């Protein structure tokens, strides 16, 4: 094989080697029983990857709320111990050997996402596989969530200044819990007391979306500026560093707060609602 072709193939593989939310099943995912038509095969792509712009939040899929395709896939009781998981779709999934993640919930149809747990380092698990059995994390559902539909959000910031976000519809109901995890054993964190009111939790962190701040240009894993009360520290293999206030070079960028909606903009090809 010619050297140039080898280089291009290697670059392509690196660009697509990422993780996505597996459970609860995200909007328009192949493992979501409510997905209609063709599932999104690029949910593992980082935001604005590969010459495209990605709509924030939830890759543009909040429009599915209230439709059959946006129906909840799990039911959780407030205060219950649950788990979520990631997966790296074959053949190009990859953990990037860690990073930092957050999970959160929205009870206002995606206008604001409140942080439930911040995982600072070793997220995904460095020693775990790209299969969800090796990338499963425990958390406790906030005890004061109201009954009704909510949006679960997962974000991942790796050490290459890349950001990804997937979202899933869930239903919150007192005393009623279902799971789609299929018996996957939780392997991450123990249950913790959640003493802060849900609406007093910080909003989820956004970076590396071409709008606003950047994460450090080092091999450090992200230390969230407002991680909330529930923080899971990594294994210490890499230092944790805070976000960088500088902007990406080139282009017109707006300051963005968590909860703001960012429209997909043409940059070679729109990525609204996918990718």
N, C-alpha and C positions, 0 to 999 in steps of 0.2 A: 504494500500500500504506500502511495506517495507520502512523504513527510508532511506536506501541507494538509492533505486530507486527514491524516492522523491527528494533527493539531486541531483542525476544525471539529472533528468528532469528539475529541476530548473536551473542548470548550463547550460544545453542545450538551454533553453529558453533565458537566459541572453546572451549567446554567439551569438544567431541569432537575437536578438531584436535590429534592426538598421533601418536606413532610406536609401533611394536611391533617385536619381534624377527622377522626374516624368515628368516634362515639361521644356524644350523641351525633347521629348522622346529619351532616350539614345539608343545607339547601342544595338541591340539584346534584347531589352526589350519587354515585353508582350504587352505594349501599343504603340509600334512602328509599324506602318502599313507596313514598309519595312522589318520587321523581317521574315526571311525564316526558316522553320523548327521549332525546339524547342527553345523557348526563354530562356534566362538565368534567372533562378529562384534565383540566388544568388548575384544579383547586389547590394543588401543591406548589404552583408557581408563586414566587414572591410578587408583591405589588410592583407594577410598572416594569415587569421583566420582559426582556426580549423585544424591545421596541414598541411596547404597548402601555397604555395608561389603564389603571384599574380603579373602578369606582369604590370609594369608601362611604359608608361602612359595608361590610358583609358582601363585598364584591358585586354590589348592586342587587342582591337577591332579596332585600327586604320587601320588594314589590310583590313577592309571593305570599306574604302574610295575608291571611283571610281567604286564600284560595286552597283548593285541594292539594296542590303541590307544596304549599307552605304549612301543612298541618303538623302538629307536634309529633315527635317520634318517641318520646318518653314522658312519663309522669313522675314527678318528684314531690315528696312531702317536705315542707319546711323543717329544717333541723335534721334531716336524714343524711346519712353518710352515703355518698355516691362516688362514681368514678367517671373519668373521661379518658380518652385515649387518642393517640396519633398513629398514623401509618404513612409509610413511604411507598406509593404505588410502584409496582414493578413495571419496567425494569430500571427505572431511573430515579427511584426514591433514594433519599439520603438524609442523614441526621446532621450534617455539617459539624459533627463531633460536638454537639451541644448548642448553647445559646441561652436565652432567657425567655420565659413565657409568662403570659397572664391569662387567667380566665375571668369572665365577668358575666353579668346578666343585665338585661334591659327589661323594664316593665312598662316602657312607654313606646313600644314598637320601634326601638332602635334610635330614638332621639338622644338618649344618654345610656352609656354602659358603665355600670358600677363594678369596681374591681372586687372579686371574691378571693382570689389567691394570686400572689406573685411568686414565680419560681425564678430565683436569681442564680443562674448558672446550671449547667448539666440538664438542660431542657431543650431538646429531647435527651433521654438518658444516653450518655456516651457508650456505655457498655450494653445497651439494649439493642435489639434488632430493629429493623424497619417495620416489623410486624406489630400490631397493636398489643400482642401479649407481652412484648418487651417495653411498651411505651404507655403504660396505664398508670394513672395518678388518682389518688383519693382526694376528696374535698367534702366539706359539710355545706349543705344548702343553707343559705341564710334563714334564720328562724322567723324573721318578720316579713317574708315575702307574701304578698297578697295572692289569693287564689285566682287563677286565670292563666292565660298564655304569656309566656316570656320568651326572650331571645337569649340564648346562650352564645357567648363569643369566646373564641380562642385566638390569641395573638402570639406570634413567635418572632423574635428579633435574633438573628444569628450574628456571628462575628464578622460577617462580610458586609455589614450595613444593609441587610435585606430584611424586609418586614412582610409578614403574611398574616392574614386574618380569615377565618372561616366562622360561620354562624349556623346555628340550628334552632329550630322551634321546639320549645319544651312546654309542658303544662304543669303548673304548680297546684297541688290540691292536698289539703290536710288529711293525713292518714291514708293516702293512696300513693303507692309507688310501683312503677314498672321499670324494667330495664331492658335495653337492647344489647347489653354487653355479652350475653351468651355464656355466662359463667367465667368470664375472664377474671383471674384473681387480681385484686388490687395490690400493687407492689410499692406504692410511694409513701404517702404521708399518713400519719394517724389523725383521727378526728380531733378538732380543736374547738374551743369555745369561741363563739362569734358574738361579741358583746357590743359591737358598734351597729347603730341603726343602719338599715340598708341605704337609705338616701343620704347618709352622712359619709358613706364610703367614697374614696376618690374615684374619679373617672379613669377609665383605662388609658394607658399611655400610647401615643402615636408617634412614630418616627420613620424616617427613611421612605416616605411616601411621595417625595418631591414637593411636599408642602410642609414647611416648618423645620423642626430640628432634626439633627443627625445623631446617630450613635457614634461612639468613639472609633477612630481609624486605627485601632490597635487589635491585638488578639484577645482583648478583655471581653468578658461577658457583661451584659448590661445590668447595671444597678438602677432600678427604677427610681425616679425622683420622688414619686408619691406612691409607694407600693401598697399602702393600706396596712391593716393590722395583721393580716395573715401572710407571712413571708416564709418561703421555704428556700433555704440557702443551698447552693450547689456543693460539689465535692471539693472545691478549692483548687482544682487543677489550673484554672485560669483566674486572674484577678477580676473583680467586678468593678466597673467604672460607670459614672453617670453619663447622661446624654450630653451631646455637644450642641451648643447654641448656634453654631454657624449654619449657613444655608448651603445647599448644593449649588454648584456653579452652573450658570446658564439657565435660561428660562425665567418666567415670571411666576414667583411662588407667593402664596398667601399664607399668613399665619392660620393655623387650624387648631381648634380645641377638640378634645374628645367629644363625640356626639355630633360634630359638624358633618354634613354630607358633602363629599367631594365628587363632582361629576367626572366621568371618564372623558378625557380629551384626546383627540386624534394625534397619535404620534406614530405614524406608519399604519396603524390599524387600531380602531377602538376596541376596548376590552370590557365594555359595559356588560354587566351580567355574566361575566365569566373570565377565566384565565387568571 
